[in-house]
């Protein structure tokens, strides 16, 4: 009986840790992306990873640089009824325009999270909008931050 109780405690701790780390990442978003700067890129979709906690789109721009777009979760895209049209529109080779907020440097992130030990890909964007150039697919955030007070 004691072993079952121990297993339940371990399972509960894992669940709490997972939920807490997801909430931590979600609520710390402005510390990872500069929400008052925007970058616009245009290129071709190389791959899309449809997953939680974030769908990832890799775009190759004309100078051959690769950008990673750190999009919404698969769950959010499904809930918002975007997933079907997005999967059809964001196929390999599709030309897209993405406007988004650039990721901060590892040094800037560590100012708020000293334990952050990763390096960051400077070509990572948190999208404000995604548009396929040759058809009607487009997606945009519902609300954008107010940077006028900065």
C-alpha positions in Angstrom: 0.0 0.0 0.0 2.8 2.4 0.8 4.3 1.9 -2.7 1.0 3.0 -4.3 0.9 6.1 -2.1 4.5 7.0 -3.1 3.7 6.5 -6.8 0.6 8.8 -6.4 2.7 11.5 -4.7 5.4 11.3 -7.5 2.7 11.5 -10.2 1.1 14.5 -8.4 4.4 16.2 -8.1 5.1 15.7 -11.8 1.7 17.1 -12.8 2.1 20.1 -10.6 5.6 20.7 -11.9 4.5 20.5 -15.5 1.6 22.9 -15.0 3.8 25.3 -13.0 6.5 25.3 -15.6 4.0 25.9 -18.4 2.4 28.8 -16.4 5.9 30.2 -15.7 6.8 30.1 -19.4 3.5 31.7 -20.4 3.6 34.5 -17.9 7.2 35.3 -18.6 6.6 35.7 -22.3 7.5 39.5 -22.4 10.9 38.7 -20.8 11.7 36.3 -23.7 10.4 38.4 -26.6 10.7 42.2 -27.1 7.0 43.0 -27.6 7.8 46.6 -28.6 10.0 45.7 -31.6 8.8 44.0 -34.8 10.6 42.3 -37.6 9.0 41.3 -40.9 10.3 38.5 -43.0 9.3 36.8 -46.2 10.3 33.4 -47.3 9.4 29.8 -47.9 8.1 27.3 -45.3 10.7 24.6 -44.7 8.8 22.7 -42.0 6.1 23.0 -39.4 6.0 21.1 -36.1 2.4 21.0 -35.0 2.7 20.4 -31.3 2.1 21.7 -27.8 3.2 23.8 -26.1 4.2 25.8 -29.2 3.8 25.1 -32.9 7.1 25.8 -34.7 7.4 27.1 -38.2 10.8 27.2 -39.9 11.0 29.8 -42.8 13.9 30.1 -45.2 14.3 33.8 -46.4 15.8 34.7 -49.7 19.3 35.1 -48.3 19.1 31.5 -47.2 18.8 32.4 -43.5 16.4 30.2 -41.4 14.0 31.8 -39.0 12.0 29.9 -36.4 8.5 31.2 -35.7 7.4 30.2 -32.2 3.6 30.2 -32.8 0.6 29.3 -30.7 0.0 25.9 -29.2 -1.7 23.2 -31.3 -4.5 23.3 -28.7 -5.0 27.0 -29.1 -4.9 26.8 -32.9 -7.5 24.0 -32.7 -9.7 25.9 -30.3 -9.6 29.0 -32.5 -10.5 26.9 -35.5 -7.3 27.9 -37.4 -5.7 24.5 -37.6 -7.4 23.2 -40.7 -6.7 26.2 -42.9 -3.2 26.6 -41.4 -2.2 23.0 -42.2 -3.4 23.4 -45.7 -1.7 26.8 -46.2 1.6 26.3 -44.5 2.9 23.4 -46.6 6.5 22.9 -47.5 7.6 25.6 -50.0 4.7 27.9 -49.4 5.7 31.6 -49.5 4.8 33.5 -46.3 5.2 36.9 -44.8 5.6 36.9 -41.0 5.7 39.9 -38.7 6.7 39.3 -35.2 8.6 40.2 -32.1 12.2 39.1 -31.9 13.5 37.0 -29.1 15.7 38.7 -26.6 19.3 37.8 -26.1 20.2 35.2 -23.5 21.8 38.0 -21.4 18.6 40.0 -21.4 16.6 36.9 -20.4 19.0 36.1 -17.6 18.4 39.6 -16.1 14.9 38.2 -15.1 15.8 34.5 -14.9 19.3 34.0 -13.7 18.9 30.3 -13.9 18.3 30.4 -17.7 21.3 28.5 -19.1 20.3 28.1 -22.8 21.6 30.1 -25.7 19.0 31.6 -28.0 18.6 31.5 -31.8 18.5 35.3 -32.7 16.3 34.4 -35.7 13.4 33.4 -33.6 10.1 35.4 -33.8 6.9 35.4 -31.8 4.4 36.1 -34.6 1.9 39.0 -34.6 0.8 37.9 -38.1 1.3 35.2 -40.6 0.1 35.5 -44.2 0.6 33.1 -47.2 1.6 35.3 -50.1 -0.3 33.5 -52.9 -3.7 32.8 -51.3 -6.2 34.0 -48.7 -4.7 32.5 -45.6 -3.8 35.0 -42.9 -3.7 34.9 -39.1 -3.1 37.7 -36.6 -3.0 38.1 -32.9 -6.2 39.4 -31.4 -4.5 42.0 -29.3 -1.1 43.6 -29.4 0.8 45.2 -26.6 0.7 49.0 -26.1 4.3 50.2 -26.5 3.4 53.9 -26.6 4.3 54.4 -23.0 7.8 53.1 -23.3 
